[in-house]
Amino acid sequence: MNAGGLALASGLLALTAGGLAYVFVFPYLSGEKRSAERRRTVSVVTAPGNRVATVNRREQVAKSLKDVEAKREGTRVTLELKLARAGLSWSRKQYFAVAAVMAVVFGLVILIATGNPLAGLGAVFAGGFGLPLWLITYLRKRRIKAFINELPTAIDIITRGVRAGIPVGDCFRIISREAEEPIRSEFRQVVESQTLGLSLGEALMKMHERVPVSDVNFFAIVISIQAKSGGNLSEALANLSRVLRERKKMAGKIQAMSMEAKASGGIIAALPFIVALLTYLSSPDYISLLWRTDIGKLALVCSAIWMSLGVFTMKKMISFDV
C-alpha cells in the first residue's frame, strides 16, 4: 500500500473514532444527557395526572390546616381547662374551697399586721381572687416549661419507632409508660382518648388545649396532615424535632445575651430599697416622714408607680419570642 492509501485509511479511521466519540461520549461531557433526563423528569412530573395528584395533596394539606385552626379558635377556656393546664386534678368545688381558705387566711394576716379593716377587706379580695389565679398561672408556666423540655425526646422516640416498624399508637404507649412528667400523663391521656374512639389527630388537638404552646400545635398538625394526606412520618417528625431543639438552643442564647440587661434591671430596681434601708438604719426620723405624712405617702405611691413602669418596660425590652 502506497503512502497516499495509508494516509487515506488513517484519516477514515480517525474520522470514525471521532464520530463514535461524538455519539457516545460527548453527551456525557457536555451535559446533554443530564439535560435530557431532567426534561424527561419534568415532563413526567408535569403530566396531567401528576399535576392533579399534586394539587389534590395541596388541597388536603390546606384543608387539614384550616380544620386545625378552626378547632383551636373554637376552644373556650373554662376553669376546668385552666386547672388541667396547671396539672391540677381539682374539681370546681375544690378550687372554690381553696380560694375561700386563701381569702380568709390572707385577710386575717393583713388585718392583724396593719389593724386596718379596709386593708383586711382588700386582702380578702386579693386572697380569694388574685392569689388562686396567680398560683394556677405559676403552675401552668412551670408545667409547660417541663413539657417543652421533654417533647423533642418524645418525638425522637416516635421517629425511631416508626423507622423500626413500630406502629405510632404503640410508640405513644411506650412514652405514656416510660417518659418523664408531664409528658407521661399527657401521652397517657392521648392513648385513653384513642381508646374511647377519638382519632389520633383529635386526641392531639385535645393535648394542645391542655398545653397551649406552638410546639404541641406543630406536632399535632404534622400528625394530622400525615394521617389525612400521607407522607413520610418519620422524616417529618425528625425535622420537627430538629426545629424544636434549634428553637430551644436559640432561646438559651437569647437568655445568655440578655442576662446583663436583667442584672442591670435587678440592681436598678433594688437600689431604692437598699438606700431606704440604709437611710432608716442611720437616720430613722428623717426617712420616717415618708409614711407618717400625707405628702410622704403620696410620694411613695408615685415612686412605686414610676418604678413599676420602668421595671415592666425593661422586662418588655429584654423579652423575646423564639
C-alpha distance (Angstrom), angle and dihedral (degrees) to the residues before:
residue distance angle dihedral
M1 . . .
N2 3.78 . .
A3 3.78 125.3 .
G4 3.82 93.7 -99.5
G5 3.81 93.2 55.0
L6 3.81 91.7 47.0
A7 3.80 91.8 51.7
L8 3.81 90.7 48.1
A9 3.83 91.8 50.6
S10 3.81 91.5 47.9
G11 3.79 90.6 50.0
L12 3.79 91.6 51.0
L13 3.80 91.9 49.1
A14 3.81 91.1 49.2
L15 3.80 90.9 48.4
T16 3.82 90.6 49.1
A17 3.83 92.3 49.3
G18 3.80 90.6 47.7
G19 3.79 91.4 50.7
L20 3.80 92.3 49.8
A21 3.79 90.8 48.1
Y22 3.79 91.0 49.6
V23 3.79 92.0 50.7
F24 3.80 99.5 44.3
V25 3.82 107.8 21.3
F26 3.80 106.8 30.9
P27 3.84 96.3 65.2
Y28 3.82 89.7 59.1
L29 3.80 93.5 45.8
S30 3.80 95.8 46.0
G31 3.79 96.1 42.7
E32 3.79 94.5 -118.5
K33 3.79 90.5 124.7
R34 3.79 92.4 53.9
S35 3.79 90.9 43.8
A36 3.78 91.3 53.2
E37 3.82 90.8 49.1
R38 3.82 90.8 50.6
R39 3.81 91.4 49.5
R40 3.78 89.9 49.6
T41 3.81 91.5 48.9
V42 3.78 91.7 48.8
S43 3.77 91.1 48.9
V44 3.81 89.9 51.9
V45 3.81 92.9 47.7
T46 3.79 93.2 46.5
A47 3.78 93.5 47.9
P48 3.81 112.8 127.1
G49 3.79 94.3 -108.8
N50 3.82 93.8 48.6
R51 3.80 92.0 46.2
V52 3.78 89.6 53.3
A53 3.82 90.9 49.8
T54 3.81 91.5 49.9
V55 3.80 92.2 48.4
N56 3.80 91.3 47.7
R57 3.81 91.5 51.1
R58 3.79 91.1 50.1
E59 3.78 90.5 49.4
Q60 3.80 90.7 50.4
V61 3.80 91.7 50.1
A62 3.82 91.8 47.6
K63 3.81 90.9 47.9
S64 3.81 91.1 49.6
L65 3.80 91.3 51.2
K66 3.81 91.4 48.8
D67 3.81 91.1 50.2
V68 3.80 91.4 50.1
E69 3.81 92.6 49.0
A70 3.81 92.1 46.8
K71 3.80 92.2 51.7
R72 3.80 91.6 47.6
E73 3.81 94.1 49.3
G74 3.80 91.6 48.9
T75 3.81 93.1 57.3
R76 3.81 114.1 113.4
V77 3.79 115.9 -151.9
T78 3.80 105.4 -131.5
L79 3.78 129.2 177.9
E80 3.80 90.7 -102.1
L81 3.80 90.3 53.5
K82 3.82 90.8 49.8
L83 3.79 90.0 52.3
A84 3.82 90.9 47.9
R85 3.81 90.7 51.1
A86 3.81 88.7 52.9
G87 3.80 90.8 50.9
L88 3.82 93.2 -114.9
S89 3.80 122.2 139.0
W90 3.80 93.7 -156.9
S91 3.75 122.8 136.0
R92 3.79 122.9 -135.5
K93 3.83 91.4 -97.7
Q94 3.79 92.3 50.6
Y95 3.80 91.2 50.5
F96 3.81 92.8 51.8
A97 3.82 90.4 46.3
V98 3.80 91.3 53.0
A99 3.82 90.4 46.1
A100 3.82 90.7 51.9
V101 3.80 91.8 50.6
M102 3.81 91.1 49.0
A103 3.81 90.9 49.1
V104 3.81 93.7 51.6
V105 3.81 95.1 44.3
F106 3.81 94.9 45.1
G107 3.82 92.0 45.7
L108 3.80 93.0 50.4
V109 3.80 92.3 48.1
I110 3.81 93.2 51.7
L111 3.82 92.4 42.6
I112 3.81 92.2 52.6
A113 3.81 92.3 44.2
T114 3.82 97.1 48.3
G115 3.80 105.3 20.0
N116 3.81 88.8 -141.2
P117 3.83 116.1 127.3
L118 3.81 92.2 -157.1
A119 3.79 91.0 54.0
G120 3.81 89.3 48.3
L121 3.81 90.9 50.3
G122 3.79 90.8 50.3
A123 3.80 89.5 48.7
V124 3.82 89.9 52.6
F125 3.80 89.9 53.6
A126 3.82 92.5 46.2
G127 3.80 92.7 45.9
G128 3.80 93.7 47.9
F129 3.80 99.3 44.6
G130 3.79 111.1 13.0
L131 3.80 102.9 39.1
P132 3.86 97.5 52.0
L133 3.81 91.2 47.4
W134 3.79 90.6 48.7
L135 3.81 89.7 50.3
I136 3.81 92.0 50.6
T137 3.81 91.1 47.7
Y138 3.80 91.9 49.6
L139 3.81 93.2 48.8
R140 3.82 91.2 45.7
K141 3.81 93.0 53.0
R142 3.79 92.3 46.8
R143 3.80 91.9 48.6
I144 3.80 93.6 47.2
K145 3.81 90.8 49.5
A146 3.80 91.1 52.6
F147 3.82 90.5 46.2
I148 3.80 93.4 51.5
N149 3.80 91.4 49.5
E150 3.81 92.1 55.1
L151 3.83 100.1 36.8
P152 3.86 97.3 84.2
T153 3.81 89.7 53.2
A154 3.81 90.6 51.4
I155 3.81 90.6 49.1
D156 3.82 89.9 50.6
I157 3.81 89.5 53.3
I158 3.81 90.3 53.0
T159 3.81 91.4 46.5
R160 3.81 93.7 51.9
G161 3.79 91.2 44.1
V162 3.81 93.1 52.0
R163 3.81 91.1 47.8
A164 3.80 89.0 50.7
G165 3.81 91.1 52.2
I166 3.81 98.3 -104.1
P167 3.84 114.2 142.4
V168 3.79 117.4 -109.8
G169 3.81 91.8 -118.2
D170 3.81 91.6 56.4
C171 3.81 89.8 49.5
F172 3.79 89.0 54.7
R173 3.81 90.3 50.3
I174 3.80 91.2 51.5
I175 3.80 90.3 53.0
S176 3.81 91.7 46.0
R177 3.82 89.3 57.0
E178 3.79 105.0 36.7
A179 3.82 109.3 25.2
E180 3.78 127.0 96.8
E181 3.79 124.3 -99.9
P182 3.00 133.3 -57.1
I183 3.83 90.1 20.2
R184 3.80 91.1 57.8
S185 3.80 96.1 54.5
E186 3.82 94.1 43.4
F187 3.80 93.8 51.1
R188 3.79 89.3 44.7
Q189 3.79 88.8 57.6
V190 3.81 89.4 49.6
V191 3.81 90.5 53.2
E192 3.81 91.2 47.1
S193 3.81 90.6 49.3
Q194 3.79 90.2 53.8
T195 3.80 89.0 50.3
L196 3.80 88.6 55.4
G197 3.81 91.3 54.3
L198 3.81 105.8 -91.6
S199 3.78 119.2 133.6
L200 3.78 119.9 -116.0
G201 3.81 92.5 -106.7
E202 3.82 92.2 51.4
A203 3.81 91.3 47.3
L204 3.80 90.3 52.1
M205 3.80 89.9 49.8
K206 3.80 86.7 56.3
M207 3.79 87.8 51.7
H208 3.80 89.9 52.7
E209 3.80 88.9 53.4
R210 3.80 89.9 55.4
V211 3.82 94.1 41.3
P212 3.83 104.6 33.2
V213 3.81 100.8 -167.9
S214 3.78 131.3 121.4
D215 3.82 93.2 -117.2
V216 3.80 92.2 63.2
N217 3.81 89.9 43.3
F218 3.82 90.7 55.2
F219 3.80 90.3 48.2
A220 3.81 92.4 50.1
I221 3.81 92.4 47.0
V222 3.82 92.6 50.9
I223 3.81 92.2 50.6
S224 3.83 93.1 44.5
I225 3.79 94.8 49.0
Q226 3.80 92.3 46.2
A227 3.81 91.0 50.3
K228 3.83 92.7 51.1
S229 3.80 102.7 32.3
G230 3.78 104.7 24.7
G231 3.77 126.1 -134.7
N232 3.78 141.0 137.7
L233 3.80 103.0 -43.9
S234 3.81 95.8 -176.8
E235 3.80 92.5 53.8
A236 3.81 92.7 46.4
L237 3.82 92.1 49.3
A238 3.80 91.6 45.7
N239 3.80 89.9 53.8
L240 3.80 90.6 47.0
S241 3.81 91.7 50.5
R242 3.79 90.5 50.4
V243 3.82 91.5 49.7
L244 3.81 92.0 49.5
R245 3.80 92.0 49.6
E246 3.81 91.1 48.5
R247 3.82 90.2 50.5
K248 3.79 90.0 50.6
K249 3.79 90.4 49.3
M250 3.80 91.1 48.9
A251 3.82 90.3 49.5
G252 3.80 89.3 53.0
K253 3.81 91.3 50.7
I254 3.80 91.5 49.6
Q255 3.79 90.6 49.2
A256 3.80 91.2 50.8
M257 3.81 92.2 48.2
S258 3.81 92.6 48.1
M259 3.80 95.9 48.6
E260 3.81 91.6 92.0
A261 3.80 91.7 55.6
K262 3.81 90.7 45.3
A263 3.80 91.3 51.2
S264 3.81 90.6 48.6
G265 3.80 90.7 50.0
G266 3.80 91.6 49.0
I267 3.81 92.1 50.1
I268 3.81 92.7 47.6
A269 3.81 91.4 47.5
A270 3.82 93.2 48.4
L271 3.81 95.5 44.1
P272 3.87 97.2 81.2
F273 3.80 91.7 50.6
I274 3.79 92.4 47.7
V275 3.80 91.6 49.0
A276 3.82 91.1 47.0
L277 3.82 91.4 50.6
L278 3.81 93.5 48.5
T279 3.80 90.9 46.3
Y280 3.80 90.9 50.0
L281 3.80 91.4 50.8
S282 3.81 92.4 49.5
S283 3.84 101.6 34.2
P284 3.82 112.3 11.9
D285 3.80 94.6 167.6
Y286 3.79 91.4 53.9
I287 3.81 97.8 53.3
S288 3.83 96.2 34.9
L289 3.82 88.0 78.0
L290 3.82 87.0 78.3
W291 3.81 93.2 70.6
R292 3.80 99.8 24.6
T293 3.81 99.0 58.1
D294 3.80 130.2 54.0
I295 3.81 92.4 -125.3
G296 3.81 90.0 52.0
K297 3.80 92.1 50.8
L298 3.80 90.6 49.1
A299 3.80 89.3 49.9
L300 3.80 90.5 51.1
V301 3.82 92.1 50.7
C302 3.82 93.2 47.6
S303 3.81 91.3 46.2
A304 3.80 91.3 50.0
I305 3.81 91.3 50.5
W306 3.81 94.4 48.8
M307 3.78 91.9 43.9
S308 3.81 91.5 50.6
L309 3.81 90.2 50.7
G310 3.79 90.3 51.7
V311 3.81 93.7 48.1
F312 3.81 93.2 47.3
T313 3.80 90.7 47.3
M314 3.81 92.6 52.5
K315 3.80 90.1 46.0
K316 3.79 90.3 52.4
M317 3.80 91.4 48.7
I318 3.81 93.7 54.9
S319 3.82 96.9 40.6
F320 3.81 113.9 99.5
D321 3.79 130.8 -178.8
V322 3.80 113.2 -138.5
